[in-house]
Amino acid sequence: MDKIIKGEGQIVKVEDLSKTYTQGHEQILVLENVNFEIKAGEFVAMLGPSGSGKSTFLNLIGLLDDCYSGAITLFGFPLETLSETKKAELRRKHVGFVFQFDSLLPEFTVLENVDMPARIIGKGDPGAALALLRRFGLEAIAQKFPMDISGGEKQRSAILRALRNKPGLVIADEPTGNLDKHNARIVLEDLKKVNANGAAVLMVTHNEDAAAYADRILHLSGGKLVETSRPG
């Protein structure tokens, strides 16, 4: 898996993906025969109301859930052919996650939080983490703890943590949902920069203004995924 060439070709391909939850005695269909793909260098936004299955879809693509029917191919690997160990390796090294809440570790500095994904795979390098902070204009908060920085700075730090292992795919689940308009705009500009630097970005949001930052906009409703527009 270290031979994956990030920034080239098809990143994700989903074919006839369906997902059902059991609630009591009832089967609830969340995703129904969804087909989707994202290529290197694309920024795709997915709109949909709360409970429409957006986060479920991201969890399946991001290897956080594996109960589904259909087929998912990630970086050329059919997921059904991979062991749990290989899936974990693929997720750690090649997929970055940004969630609505930053989930920074409070006992570590911003610099240590950003470097954490590299430390987990045995490649920690504070200098590289600092360079990443510097590239996004956040070096001034490198030695601060999460409790000492603003909400916008926390979310921006979480984005850099997601970038630390230079993933080919960044998955963002409502990344501006907990921010005011000013900080939301800064975070979205950061995601555009991430995309411009070669990573594919798949962002789930309920905010049409946020979705407008993407190259493609899709809508998930009633278990169906439809491409609604291409901005511009």
C-alpha positions in Angstrom: 0.0 0.0 0.0 3.0 2.3 0.3 3.2 2.2 -3.5 -0.1 4.1 -3.9 0.6 7.1 -6.0 -1.4 9.9 -4.5 -2.8 12.6 -6.8 -3.3 10.2 -9.7 -6.4 8.5 -11.1 -9.6 7.4 -9.5 -9.6 7.7 -5.7 -13.0 6.2 -4.8 -15.5 4.2 -6.8 -18.8 3.1 -5.3 -21.1 0.7 -7.1 -24.7 -0.2 -6.1 -24.0 0.6 -2.5 -26.8 -0.1 -0.1 -26.9 0.1 3.7 -29.7 -1.0 6.1 -30.0 -0.5 9.8 -32.1 -2.6 12.1 -34.3 -0.6 14.5 -36.4 -2.8 16.7 -38.2 -5.2 14.4 -37.9 -2.8 11.5 -35.3 -2.6 8.7 -34.4 1.0 7.7 -32.8 1.5 4.3 -30.4 4.4 4.5 -28.5 4.1 1.2 -30.1 2.4 -1.8 -28.0 1.4 -4.9 -25.7 4.4 -4.7 -23.1 4.9 -7.4 -20.4 7.4 -7.0 -16.8 8.2 -7.9 -14.2 10.8 -7.1 -11.0 11.3 -8.9 -7.7 12.8 -7.8 -7.8 16.6 -7.5 -11.6 16.8 -7.2 -13.5 18.7 -4.5 -17.0 17.1 -4.1 -19.7 18.4 -1.7 -22.6 16.3 -0.7 -25.8 18.0 0.5 -28.7 16.5 2.4 -30.9 16.9 5.4 -30.0 15.5 8.8 -30.6 11.8 9.0 -30.3 11.3 5.2 -27.3 9.0 5.5 -24.5 11.5 4.6 -22.3 10.5 7.6 -23.1 6.8 7.0 -21.8 7.2 3.5 -18.6 8.8 4.6 -18.0 6.2 7.3 -18.3 3.5 4.7 -15.9 5.2 2.3 -13.5 6.1 5.2 -13.3 2.5 6.4 -15.1 3.3 9.7 -18.0 0.9 8.9 -18.0 -2.3 6.8 -21.6 -3.5 6.9 -23.0 -2.9 3.4 -24.0 -4.5 0.1 -22.5 -3.4 -3.2 -18.8 -2.6 -3.9 -16.4 0.1 -2.7 -13.0 0.5 -4.4 -10.5 2.8 -2.6 -7.2 3.8 -4.3 -7.7 0.8 -6.6 -8.3 -1.7 -3.8 -11.7 -3.5 -3.6 -12.5 -3.2 0.1 -14.1 -6.6 0.3 -10.7 -8.2 -0.6 -8.8 -6.5 2.2 -8.2 -7.8 5.7 -9.0 -5.6 8.7 -5.3 -5.0 9.2 -4.9 -3.8 5.6 -8.0 -1.6 5.9 -6.6 0.0 9.0 -3.3 0.6 7.2 -5.0 2.1 4.2 -7.1 4.4 6.5 -4.1 5.6 8.6 -1.8 6.3 5.7 -4.0 7.5 2.9 -7.2 9.0 4.3 -7.5 12.1 6.4 -10.6 12.9 8.5 -12.1 16.3 9.5 -15.2 16.2 11.7 -17.7 18.8 12.9 -16.0 18.8 16.3 -12.2 19.1 16.2 -11.5 16.2 18.6 -8.1 17.6 19.4 -6.4 15.9 22.4 -6.4 18.4 25.2 -3.3 17.2 26.9 -1.1 17.8 23.8 -0.1 21.1 22.1 -1.4 22.0 18.7 2.0 21.0 17.2 1.8 17.6 18.9 -1.9 17.1 17.8 -1.0 17.9 14.2 1.9 15.5 14.3 -0.1 12.7 15.9 -1.1 10.8 12.8 2.6 10.5 11.8 3.5 9.5 15.3 0.9 6.7 15.2 2.6 5.1 12.2 6.1 5.6 13.6 7.0 8.6 11.5 6.6 11.5 13.9 8.5 14.7 13.0 7.7 17.9 14.8 9.6 19.9 12.2 7.4 18.6 9.4 4.3 19.4 11.5 5.6 22.9 12.2 6.2 23.4 8.5 2.6 22.5 7.8 1.4 24.9 10.5 3.6 27.6 8.9 2.2 26.9 5.4 -1.3 27.7 6.7 -0.3 30.6 8.8 -0.8 28.9 12.2 2.8 28.7 13.5 2.0 31.2 16.3 -0.3 28.7 18.0 2.0 25.7 17.6 2.9 25.5 21.3 -0.5 26.3 22.7 -3.0 23.8 24.0 -6.5 23.4 22.5 -8.1 25.1 25.5 -6.1 28.2 24.7 -7.1 28.7 21.1 -10.3 29.8 19.3 -12.9 27.5 17.8 -11.8 28.4 14.3 -8.1 27.7 15.2 -9.1 24.4 16.6 -10.9 23.3 13.4 -8.0 24.6 11.2 -5.6 22.6 13.4 -7.8 19.5 12.9 -7.5 20.0 9.1 -3.7 20.1 9.4 -3.8 17.0 11.5 -5.8 15.3 8.7 -3.1 16.4 6.2 -0.1 15.2 8.2 0.4 11.9 6.4 -0.2 13.6 3.0 -3.5 11.6 2.3 -4.8 11.2 -1.2 -8.4 11.7 0.1 -9.6 14.1 2.8 -13.1 13.3 4.2 -14.8 16.3 5.9 -18.0 15.7 7.8 -19.8 19.0 8.4 -16.4 20.8 9.0 -18.1 24.2 9.4 -21.1 23.1 11.3 -19.8 24.4 14.7 -18.3 27.7 13.4 -19.5 31.2 12.8 -19.6 32.6 9.2 -16.1 34.2 9.4 -14.4 31.1 10.7 -16.4 28.9 8.4 -15.1 30.8 5.4 -11.5 30.5 6.6 -11.9 26.7 7.0 -13.5 26.3 3.6 -10.6 28.3 2.0 -8.2 25.9 3.8 -10.0 23.0 2.3 -9.7 24.6 -1.2 -6.0 25.0 -0.5 -5.8 21.3 0.5 -7.5 20.4 -2.8 -5.2 22.7 -4.8 -2.3 20.9 -3.3 -3.4 17.6 -4.8 -5.7 15.8 -2.3 -9.3 14.9 -3.3 -11.8 16.3 -0.9 -15.2 14.8 -0.1 -17.2 17.1 2.1 -20.6 16.5 3.6 -22.6 19.6 4.6 -26.2 20.9 4.9 -25.0 24.4 4.0 -25.4 25.4 0.4 -22.9 28.3 0.8 -20.3 25.8 2.0 -21.1 23.4 -0.9 -20.4 26.2 -3.4 -16.7 25.9 -2.7 -16.7 22.4 -4.4 -16.2 21.5 -8.0 -19.2 19.2 -7.9 -22.4 19.2 -5.7 -24.4 16.1 -5.0 -27.6 15.6 -3.0 -28.4 12.6 -0.9 -32.1 12.1 0.0 -34.3 9.1 0.4 -31.3 6.9 0.1 -30.5 8.1 -3.4 -27.5 10.2 -4.5 -28.0 12.7 -7.4 -25.5 15.2 -8.9 -27.4 18.4 -8.8 -24.9 21.0 -10.2 -21.4 22.0 -11.0 -20.7 25.4 -9.5 -19.7 28.1 -12.0 
